[in-house]
Amino acid sequence: MSIVTVQLGQCGNQIGFEVFDALLRDSHSSHGLCCKRENEAYQASCKERFFSEEENGVPIARAVLVDMEPKVINQTLSKAAQSGRWKYGQHACFCQKQGSGNNWAYGYSVHGPRHEESIMNLIRKEVEKCDSFSGFFIIMSMAGGTGSGIGAFVTQNLQDQYSNSLKMNQIIWPYGTGEVIVQNYNSILTLSHLYRSSDALLVHENDAVHKICAKLMNIKQISFSDINQVLAHQLGSVFQPTYSAESSFHYRRNPLGDLMEHLVPHPEFKMLSVRNVPHMSENSLAYSTFTWAGLLKHLRQMLISNAKMEEGIDWHVRPPSSGLPSLGKMSLNKDLHFNTSIANLVILRGKDVQSADVEGFKDPALYTSWLEPVNAFNVWKTQRAFSKYEKSAVLVSNSQFLVKPLDMIVGKAWNMFASKAYIHQYTKFGIEEEDFLDSFTSLEQVVASYCNL
Amino acid sequence: MTQSVVVQVGQCGNQIGCCFWDLALREHAAVNQKGIYDEAISSFFRNVDTRVVGDGGSISKGKICSLKARAVLIDMEEGVVNEILQGPLRDVFDTKQLITDISGSGNNWAVGHRVFGSLYQDQILEKLRKSAEHCDCLQCFFIIHSMGGGTGSGLGTFLLKMLEDEFPEVYRFVTSIYPSGEDDVITSPYNSVLAMKELNEHADCVLPIDNQSLFDIISKIDLMVNSGKLGTTVKPKSLVTSSSGALKTRPKKPFDAMNNIVANLLLNLTSSARFEGSLNMDLNEISMNLVPFPQLHYLVSSLTPLYTLTDVNIPPRRLDQMFSDAFSKDHQLLRADPKRSLYLACALMVRGNVQISDLRRNIERLKPSLQFVSWNQEGWKTSLCSIPPVGHSHSLLALANNTCVKPTFMELKERFMRLYKKKAHLHHYLQVEGMEESCFTEAVSSLSALIQEYNQLDATKNMPVQDLPRLSVAM
């Protein structure tokens, strides 16, 4: 089944390019560590999901590019064409002349309705190209005006017009110290709206990815390209074909559906995050060897201690021993807090993957009480290696990972809102103080729900 | 992509404007080697086929035929504009873009605003409409003028109301040259305060600059270059004041170096909107992020580096120095010390081979020495544009919405009051039809109200930042 990607704004389009590039490069790589037939099946599955084919054989990404000003889309289209390996559809983009000015209200209330028909038409055309349609993957940032505002608007439209299809939003959480001054306002408006209309929010934090580039990849002068490539690597390791657990004869047909089914059991809890091991520069990779036991041990501790990457993991954090009363309400200030999960999915790729032991993830102490661990935890194993890593593991988690960042954003936005700063820029375009209050209320609810796990 | 129109008013405005257009042409020539008329150039220039008579000559794509500036030149004396039209930039403008008179405004805001305002209202409107029609998507008017004289100050601010009424959706960015303390125009305080009221009410964003600061910056550069400390390692083209390498050589005029700094400011301000980069910043984002309340729209600017050494690979240390300098009071284009005052918001617009990690490292490094208002503790807006300015490998423009503008306004008010108390020169203004004393009292009270806003913010400066109680939700 195919996934249609909608790339919105500068961030969405820059990332979208890296994702498609990473997916295709991996699928054509010769380091798959598997037999030719296996590789071909992998390639075919990847292609079906993310690309359609042209007569001359050049894959065309199943994507719609949207931005309110032309520079980034032009760059993205030409970068893809230059790669020679794939490209974007000729008529797959929608562009205007003047951007959204970092104004969520402008994106949502002005640009959205104004261009609704054109954008939805493009999306429809892309969906019609799919023989069998799995759902939407929407890539956007929260901090700006287009990705956030139009992203929220489009997702709502998708919910109305494609109520039977799944929608996963890939959201970029901005750096804590500003990229955009009104980023906290834009973020809370985006998140509160998406919570109602999206099926799952897959979050990547710029700060976290930046640290991965600095500490794990050893990049000295980190550019957005570097950051986006790390992101693309993480997404690729989630979305590339995997075997279904039941039968190991063919790749999973419905990636989005399977992800949602396992990870989002309750609509109040939609925030997912991704952690992967190992992740390092190519130079280091050449000198490293891994065992599944080692990788999984680290990944499990990253989950428990809320670590964002494989360095600086706090090994003191332990799950509560069973038999003792539960820790009760999560305090946002506690350092040694243990990260409770609702559901986890681990995807393993590479050599000897069948021997990997994931028992550690089935410990009931890791989870809330309302799902049996057998339902809360799933593992997908695929022999075909991913992107030059002989063994790689990725964890997609619905847990308390994002509570603290969310709480911080809500807090900062609230402080700013109390002074009424910048509000006139939003009311100018129809977003009133009431709307802000509604957003605050929804998000406080989400924070409280996750805290009480 | 969008277009902008520059409206240059008065002697100062036109002289700066002239430098600006020269620099803009140089910048585009350096970037656009193939001579194709692209979207970046179109933001400030039209492509015109000069063989076609009349107005129908606009060409939207293909090779550059003849570039015409999207500008309207206004002066009530002929001297400056005539010089421009006889100088090397004459082909960039045409007579249809000019409005001139002979007598001048006599350093009298009332003459500029009321007499010439009403006299030339229709003509000005017509030229503005024409320039707007030539734009596919007009985003911004850049007004350049001085505050202390008569034309730039009076007629320049008369324009603002007209623009607001006629083109409400288009931004109005005003570059205003404020008079220094030792200004030789006696009535400059009157002119400036009367103009301030208009800026308060009708401008979206104002970039206040004063001559003294520009002069100090030039002195600094001259000192460094001539002291021999740097030897031959300074690239002459890289001086932010330099017009060397100009496409058309012009005789150097006394204010040239100072005007070049302002020209650089305007180009850097618009660079991220015109050229590509990994983190773009459009002009509408400036207003959105830097203006938390409509009245507080005065932005103090600083440009670094002032010169580039010939090292091709800039070590991070030097890059970091560029960031430090942006916050030093010696690099501000207004007499102000942002470090000692309160930041409401700050924008860093970087050009050249600088990446997000450099930006972040420096923000982290400099943050502790800066004071931000309690509700905007991380009030940074950043942008990364890949194309550096001509002659540089990288540059930084910092825009600060900071209470350090307050002293400038307070001094202005003081100088105004000294004159007004004695009613000195008042009759020159009152004899203009429509001018009454109430115009003066209203203007000064508008200024006082603005100063009061800044006072209130300053009062919060050293208070501990408290998190406000949040909404509590029933579970």
Contacts between the chains, C-beta under 8 A, distances in Angstrom:
chain1	res1	chain2	res2	distance
A	10	B	279	7.3
A	10	B	280	5.8
A	14	B	278	7.3
A	69	B	1	6.6
A	69	B	2	7.7
A	69	B	280	7.8
A	69	B	282	6.6
A	70	B	1	5.9
A	70	B	39	6.8
A	71	B	1	7.1
A	71	B	39	7.9
A	71	B	275	7.9
A	71	B	276	5.2
A	71	B	280	6.4
A	72	B	276	7.7
A	72	B	280	6.9
A	75	B	276	5.8
A	97	B	1	6.0
A	97	B	2	5.7
A	97	B	136	6.6
A	97	B	137	3.9
A	98	B	2	5.0
A	98	B	137	5.6
A	98	B	139	5.7
A	98	B	282	7.4
A	98	B	284	7.0
A	99	B	280	7.7
A	99	B	282	4.6
A	99	B	284	6.7
A	99	B	285	7.4
A	100	B	284	8.0
A	101	B	282	6.2
A	101	B	284	3.3
A	101	B	285	5.1
A	101	B	287	7.4
A	101	B	288	4.8
A	102	B	284	7.9
A	102	B	285	4.6
A	102	B	288	4.9
A	102	B	289	6.1
A	102	B	381	7.9
A	103	B	284	7.6
A	103	B	288	5.3
A	145	B	285	7.8
A	145	B	288	7.8
A	175	B	360	6.8
A	176	B	378	6.7
A	177	B	360	7.3
A	177	B	363	5.6
A	177	B	364	7.1
A	177	B	367	7.1
A	177	B	378	4.6
A	177	B	380	6.0
A	178	B	363	7.9
A	178	B	378	4.8
A	178	B	379	6.5
A	178	B	380	3.6
A	178	B	381	6.5
A	178	B	382	7.0
A	179	B	279	6.8
A	179	B	380	7.6
A	179	B	381	7.5
A	179	B	382	5.7
A	180	B	285	7.7
A	180	B	289	6.3
A	180	B	381	5.9
A	181	B	289	4.2
A	181	B	290	7.4
A	181	B	345	5.3
A	181	B	376	6.7
A	181	B	379	4.9
A	181	B	380	6.8
A	181	B	381	4.9
A	182	B	288	6.5
A	182	B	289	6.1
A	210	B	356	7.6
A	210	B	357	7.2
A	210	B	360	7.2
A	213	B	357	7.7
A	214	B	357	7.2
A	219	B	357	7.8
A	220	B	357	7.9
A	221	B	355	4.9
A	221	B	357	5.8
A	221	B	358	6.5
A	222	B	355	5.9
A	222	B	356	6.1
A	222	B	357	3.6
A	223	B	278	6.3
A	223	B	355	4.1
A	223	B	356	6.2
A	223	B	357	7.6
A	224	B	278	4.0
A	224	B	279	6.6
A	224	B	355	7.6
A	224	B	356	5.6
A	224	B	384	7.7
A	225	B	278	7.0
A	227	B	356	7.1
A	410	B	470	7.3
A	411	B	467	6.1
A	411	B	470	6.8
A	412	B	377	7.6
A	412	B	378	7.3
A	414	B	468	6.2
A	414	B	470	5.9
A	414	B	471	7.8
A	415	B	374	7.1
A	415	B	375	5.1
A	415	B	467	6.6
A	415	B	468	5.8
A	416	B	375	4.6
A	416	B	376	6.4
A	418	B	375	6.8
A	418	B	468	5.2
A	419	B	374	7.8
A	419	B	375	4.1
A	420	B	293	7.9
A	421	B	292	3.8
A	421	B	293	6.6
A	421	B	344	8.0
A	421	B	375	5.6
A	421	B	376	6.6
A	422	B	288	7.7
A	422	B	291	7.9
A	422	B	292	5.1
A	424	B	293	7.1
A	424	B	294	5.8
A	425	B	287	7.9
A	425	B	288	5.5
A	425	B	291	7.6
A	440	B	471	5.7
A	441	B	471	6.1
A	441	B	473	6.9
A	444	B	470	6.6
A	444	B	471	5.0
A	444	B	472	7.5
A	444	B	473	4.6
A	445	B	473	5.1
A	448	B	473	5.1
A	448	B	475	5.7
A	449	B	475	7.6
A	452	B	475	6.4
